[in-house]
Amino acid sequence: MIHSHEFILNYITVGFHKQSGLQKVYLQGQEAIDLTDNDIATLGNFPLSSHLTTLLLARNRISNIQPTLSRSIPNLTILSLTQNRISNLADLEPLVALKKLTHLSLLDNPITSKEVIPPSRCVHVKS
């Protein structure tokens, strides 16, 4: 039997609220956060969150990823940026520092409609 004071919330959904940024309360101790369908334009400004492994940010307005992202969420393994505004390969450069990232979704971003990227320019993710 689980008592209410023993329950640990490891996943939080804050989607569909038209948030334009992140609040510290969402990140404290969370393993997964769903921020789908908000109004977030920049991926950054995270407080240190070493527990966070999954971040779902589909259908926002993200076009910029801050270079310090990996210092804030070092254990991120899954990142969904589906239907955002990522338009250039250079926009993804900060993701190289996310050493544990294994899954990245860029579906329906402007970058996905561009010509094929040569393998020498690809961001390598461990398999």
Accessible surface in RSA format (square Angstrom, percent):
REM  Atomic radii and reference values for relative SASA: ProtOr
REM  Chains: A
REM  Algorithm: Lee & Richards
REM  Probe-radius: 1.40
REM  Slices: 20
REM RES _ NUM      All-atoms   Total-Side   Main-Chain    Non-polar    All polar
REM                ABS   REL    ABS   REL    ABS   REL    ABS   REL    ABS   REL
RES MET A   1   201.24 104.2 122.88  81.3  78.36 186.6  99.27  84.4 101.98 135.1
RES ILE A   2   129.20  73.5 103.13  76.8  26.07  62.8 103.13  74.3  26.07  70.8
RES HIS A   3    80.34  43.9  76.42  53.1   3.92  10.0  38.40  39.6  41.94  48.8
RES SER A   4   108.93  92.0  79.95 106.7  28.98  66.8  56.18 119.6  52.75  73.9
RES HIS A   5   151.67  82.9 114.73  79.7  36.94  94.5  94.10  97.0  57.57  67.0
RES GLU A   6    90.46  51.9  69.45  52.5  21.01  50.0  33.72  65.2  56.74  46.3
RES PHE A   7   133.09  66.6 111.50  69.1  21.59  56.2 113.70  68.9  19.38  55.5
RES ILE A   8   129.95  74.0 113.98  84.9  15.98  38.5 116.85  84.1  13.10  35.6
RES LEU A   9    89.27  49.7  79.60  56.9   9.67  24.3  79.91  56.1   9.35  25.2
RES ASN A  10    61.16  42.2  56.99  55.1   4.16  10.0  13.63  32.8  47.52  45.9
RES TYR A  11    96.81  45.2  92.00  52.3   4.81  12.5  78.79  59.2  18.02  22.2
RES ILE A  12    39.21  22.3  36.67  27.3   2.54   6.1  39.21  28.2   0.00   0.0
RES THR A  13    74.18  52.8  50.92  51.6  23.26  55.4  40.53  54.4  33.65  50.9
RES VAL A  14     8.82   5.8   8.64   7.8   0.18   0.4   8.82   7.7   0.00   0.0
RES GLY A  15     3.70   4.6   0.00   N/A   3.70   4.6   0.34   0.9   3.35   7.5
RES PHE A  16   145.03  72.6 119.67  74.1  25.37  66.0 121.77  73.8  23.27  66.6
RES HIS A  17   114.49  62.6  90.71  63.1  23.78  60.8  65.28  67.3  49.21  57.3
RES LYS A  18   140.52  68.6 123.06  75.5  17.46  41.6  91.12  82.0  49.40  52.6
RES GLN A  19    39.54  22.1  35.58  26.0   3.97   9.4   4.14   8.8  35.41  26.9
RES SER A  20    85.56  72.3  64.65  86.3  20.92  48.2  28.05  59.7  57.51  80.6
RES GLY A  21    32.57  40.2   0.00   N/A  32.57  40.2  28.94  79.4   3.63   8.1
RES LEU A  22    36.90  20.6   5.46   3.9  31.44  79.0   5.55   3.9  31.35  84.4
RES GLN A  23    91.61  51.2  87.31  63.8   4.29  10.2  31.15  66.3  60.46  45.9
RES LYS A  24   135.69  66.2 129.19  79.3   6.50  15.5  72.03  64.8  63.65  67.8
RES VAL A  25   105.23  69.2  91.72  83.0  13.51  32.6  94.89  82.4  10.34  28.0
RES TYR A  26    27.77  13.0  27.77  15.8   0.00   0.0  15.54  11.7  12.23  15.1
RES LEU A  27     1.77   1.0   1.06   0.8   0.71   1.8   1.06   0.7   0.71   1.9
RES GLN A  28   126.72  70.9 106.85  78.1  19.87  47.3  40.24  85.7  86.48  65.6
RES GLY A  29    39.53  48.7   0.00   N/A  39.53  48.7  21.74  59.7  17.79  39.8
RES GLN A  30    14.88   8.3  14.88  10.9   0.00   0.0   0.00   0.0  14.88  11.3
RES GLU A  31    79.93  45.9  79.93  60.5   0.00   0.0  14.20  27.5  65.74  53.7
RES ALA A  32    13.75  12.6  13.75  21.2   0.00   0.0  13.75  19.4   0.00   0.0
RES ILE A  33     0.03   0.0   0.03   0.0   0.00   0.0   0.03   0.0   0.00   0.0
RES ASP A  34    23.55  16.5  23.55  23.4   0.00   0.0   0.12   0.3  23.43  23.4
RES LEU A  35     0.06   0.0   0.06   0.0   0.00   0.0   0.06   0.0   0.00   0.0
RES THR A  36    15.45  11.0  15.45  15.7   0.00   0.0   9.37  12.6   6.08   9.2
RES ASP A  37    22.17  15.5  22.16  22.1   0.01   0.0   4.92  11.6  17.25  17.2
RES ASN A  38     4.63   3.2   0.00   0.0   4.63  11.1   0.00   0.0   4.63   4.5
RES ASP A  39    49.18  34.4  48.98  48.7   0.20   0.5   2.46   5.8  46.71  46.6
RES ILE A  40     3.49   2.0   3.49   2.6   0.00   0.0   3.49   2.5   0.00   0.0
RES ALA A  41    31.94  29.4  30.11  46.5   1.84   4.2  30.11  42.4   1.84   4.9
RES THR A  42    46.54  33.1  36.39  36.9  10.14  24.2  15.84  21.3  30.70  46.4
RES LEU A  43     1.25   0.7   0.87   0.6   0.37   0.9   1.25   0.9   0.00   0.0
RES GLY A  44     5.24   6.5   0.00   N/A   5.24   6.5   1.50   4.1   3.75   8.4
RES ASN A  45   120.93  83.4  91.99  88.9  28.94  69.7  37.04  89.1  83.89  81.1
RES PHE A  46    14.17   7.1   0.12   0.1  14.05  36.6   0.71   0.4  13.47  38.5
RES PRO A  47    34.70  25.3  21.93  20.0  12.77  46.4  34.17  28.2   0.53   3.3
RES LEU A  48   135.87  75.7 103.84  74.3  32.04  80.5 104.19  73.2  31.68  85.3
RES SER A  49     6.50   5.5   0.47   0.6   6.03  13.9   6.20  13.2   0.29   0.4
RES SER A  50    54.41  46.0  46.33  61.8   8.08  18.6  22.21  47.3  32.20  45.1
RES HIS A  51   110.04  60.1 103.41  71.9   6.63  17.0  59.68  61.5  50.35  58.6
RES LEU A  52     0.01   0.0   0.01   0.0   0.00   0.0   0.01   0.0   0.00   0.0
RES THR A  53    48.09  34.2  48.09  48.8   0.00   0.0  34.72  46.6  13.37  20.2
RES THR A  54    23.54  16.7  23.54  23.9   0.00   0.0  12.30  16.5  11.24  17.0
RES LEU A  55     0.01   0.0   0.01   0.0   0.00   0.0   0.01   0.0   0.00   0.0
RES LEU A  56    47.49  26.5  47.49  34.0   0.00   0.0  47.49  33.4   0.00   0.0
RES LEU A  57     0.65   0.4   0.65   0.5   0.00   0.0   0.65   0.5   0.00   0.0
RES ALA A  58    11.42  10.5  11.42  17.6   0.00   0.0  11.42  16.1   0.00   0.0
RES ARG A  59   105.33  44.2  95.32  48.6  10.01  23.8  36.89  50.4  68.43  41.5
RES ASN A  60    12.05   8.3   0.00   0.0  12.05  29.0   1.16   2.8  10.89  10.5
RES ARG A  61    87.09  36.6  85.34  43.5   1.75   4.2  27.41  37.5  59.68  36.2
RES ILE A  62     0.00   0.0   0.00   0.0   0.00   0.0   0.00   0.0   0.00   0.0
RES SER A  63    53.30  45.0  45.53  60.8   7.77  17.9  19.74  42.0  33.56  47.0
RES ASN A  64    72.47  50.0  70.85  68.5   1.63   3.9  18.31  44.1  54.17  52.4
RES ILE A  65     5.73   3.3   0.00   0.0   5.73  13.8   0.00   0.0   5.73  15.6
RES GLN A  66    46.13  25.8  45.89  33.5   0.24   0.6   9.90  21.1  36.23  27.5
RES PRO A  67   104.14  75.9  90.85  82.8  13.28  48.3  91.21  75.3  12.93  80.3
RES THR A  68    57.02  40.6  56.96  57.7   0.06   0.1  40.64  54.6  16.39  24.8
RES LEU A  69     2.34   1.3   0.23   0.2   2.11   5.3   2.34   1.6   0.00   0.0
RES SER A  70    19.61  16.6  16.03  21.4   3.58   8.2   4.25   9.0  15.36  21.5
RES ARG A  71   173.93  73.0 157.36  80.2  16.57  39.5  73.67 100.7 100.25  60.8
RES SER A  72    18.80  15.9  16.94  22.6   1.86   4.3   2.16   4.6  16.65  23.3
RES ILE A  73     0.00   0.0   0.00   0.0   0.00   0.0   0.00   0.0   0.00   0.0
RES PRO A  74    50.19  36.6  41.78  38.1   8.41  30.6  43.83  36.2   6.37  39.6
RES ASN A  75    37.44  25.8  36.99  35.7   0.45   1.1   8.40  20.2  29.04  28.1
RES LEU A  76     0.13   0.1   0.03   0.0   0.10   0.3   0.03   0.0   0.10   0.3
RES THR A  77    38.46  27.4  38.46  39.0   0.00   0.0  30.56  41.0   7.90  11.9
RES ILE A  78    67.08  38.2  67.08  50.0   0.00   0.0  67.08  48.3   0.00   0.0
RES LEU A  79     1.26   0.7   0.00   0.0   1.26   3.2   0.06   0.0   1.20   3.2
RES SER A  80    18.16  15.3  17.91  23.9   0.25   0.6  10.55  22.5   7.61  10.7
RES LEU A  81     0.00   0.0   0.00   0.0   0.00   0.0   0.00   0.0   0.00   0.0
RES THR A  82    22.98  16.3  22.98  23.3   0.00   0.0  18.58  25.0   4.40   6.7
RES GLN A  83    72.93  40.8  64.69  47.3   8.24  19.6  16.37  34.9  56.56  42.9
RES ASN A  84     9.28   6.4   0.00   0.0   9.28  22.3   0.75   1.8   8.53   8.2
RES ARG A  85   126.38  53.1 123.01  62.7   3.37   8.0  36.47  49.8  89.92  54.5
RES ILE A  86     0.00   0.0   0.00   0.0   0.00   0.0   0.00   0.0   0.00   0.0
RES SER A  87    37.53  31.7  37.53  50.1   0.00   0.0  19.89  42.4  17.63  24.7
RES ASN A  88    69.14  47.7  67.77  65.5   1.37   3.3  13.52  32.5  55.62  53.8
RES LEU A  89    31.89  17.8  26.40  18.9   5.48  13.8  26.40  18.5   5.48  14.7
RES ALA A  90    72.29  66.5  57.58  88.9  14.71  33.5  62.03  87.4  10.26  27.2
RES ASP A  91    35.29  24.7  27.21  27.1   8.08  19.1   7.60  17.9  27.70  27.6
RES LEU A  92     8.47   4.7   8.47   6.1   0.00   0.0   8.47   5.9   0.00   0.0
RES GLU A  93   108.21  62.1 104.92  79.4   3.29   7.8  45.34  87.7  62.87  51.3
RES PRO A  94    21.62  15.8  12.96  11.8   8.66  31.5  21.21  17.5   0.41   2.5
RES LEU A  95     3.83   2.1   0.90   0.6   2.93   7.4   0.90   0.6   2.93   7.9
RES VAL A  96    66.33  43.6  57.13  51.7   9.19  22.2  59.38  51.6   6.95  18.8
RES ALA A  97    45.00  41.4  34.30  52.9  10.70  24.3  36.14  50.9   8.86  23.5
RES LEU A  98     6.40   3.6   0.04   0.0   6.36  16.0   0.62   0.4   5.78  15.5
RES LYS A  99   137.23  67.0 129.01  79.2   8.22  19.6  96.06  86.5  41.18  43.9
RES LYS A 100   110.60  54.0 104.28  64.0   6.32  15.0  67.96  61.2  42.64  45.4
RES LEU A 101     5.50   3.1   3.18   2.3   2.32   5.8   3.18   2.2   2.32   6.3
RES THR A 102    60.04  42.7  42.00  42.6  18.05  43.0  37.20  50.0  22.84  34.5
RES HIS A 103   112.31  61.4 107.74  74.9   4.57  11.7  81.25  83.7  31.06  36.1
RES LEU A 104    57.42  32.0  21.40  15.3  36.03  90.6  22.51  15.8  34.91  94.0
RES SER A 105    32.20  27.2  26.61  35.5   5.59  12.9  29.33  62.5   2.87   4.0
RES LEU A 106    32.72  18.2  27.63  19.8   5.10  12.8  27.80  19.5   4.92  13.2
RES LEU A 107   120.34  67.0 119.27  85.3   1.07   2.7 119.36  83.8   0.98   2.6
RES ASP A 108    96.39  67.5  72.74  72.4  23.65  55.9  20.53  48.3  75.86  75.7
RES ASN A 109     4.27   2.9   0.00   0.0   4.27  10.3   1.37   3.3   2.90   2.8
RES PRO A 110    58.88  42.9  49.35  45.0   9.54  34.7  57.51  47.5   1.37   8.5
RES ILE A 111    13.02   7.4   7.69   5.7   5.33  12.9   7.69   5.5   5.33  14.5
RES THR A 112    75.37  53.6  40.04  40.6  35.34  84.2  38.94  52.3  36.43  55.1
RES SER A 113    99.65  84.2  61.08  81.5  38.57  88.8  51.67 110.0  47.98  67.2
RES LYS A 114   108.66  53.0  85.42  52.4  23.24  55.3  68.91  62.0  39.75  42.3
RES GLU A 115   160.51  92.2 142.33 107.7  18.18  43.3  63.85 123.5  96.67  78.9
RES VAL A 116   143.26  94.3 118.94 107.7  24.32  58.6 125.48 109.0  17.78  48.2
RES ILE A 117    59.99  34.1  49.81  37.1  10.18  24.5  51.24  36.9   8.75  23.7
RES PRO A 118    72.77  53.0  66.57  60.7   6.20  22.5  72.65  60.0   0.12   0.7
RES PRO A 119   108.89  79.4 105.79  96.4   3.11  11.3 107.41  88.7   1.48   9.2
RES SER A 120   105.12  88.8  64.55  86.1  40.57  93.5  58.84 125.3  46.27  64.8
RES ARG A 121   142.71  59.9 130.30  66.4  12.41  29.6  42.63  58.3 100.08  60.7
RES CYS A 122    53.29  40.3  42.61  47.5  10.68  25.1  15.37  38.9  37.91  40.9
RES VAL A 123    41.06  27.0  18.93  17.1  22.13  53.3  22.53  19.6  18.54  50.3
RES HIS A 124   155.27  84.9 126.03  87.6  29.24  74.8  91.07  93.9  64.19  74.7
RES VAL A 125    56.78  37.4  29.25  26.5  27.54  66.4  33.24  28.9  23.54  63.8
RES LYS A 126   149.87  73.1 135.00  82.8  14.88  35.4  94.72  85.3  55.16  58.8
RES SER A 127   157.94 133.5  83.58 111.5  74.36 171.3  79.75 169.8  78.19 109.5
END  Absolute sums over single chains surface
CHAIN  1 A     7681.3       6329.4       1351.8       4457.9       3223.3
END  Absolute sums over all chains
TOTAL          7681.3       6329.4       1351.8       4457.9       3223.3
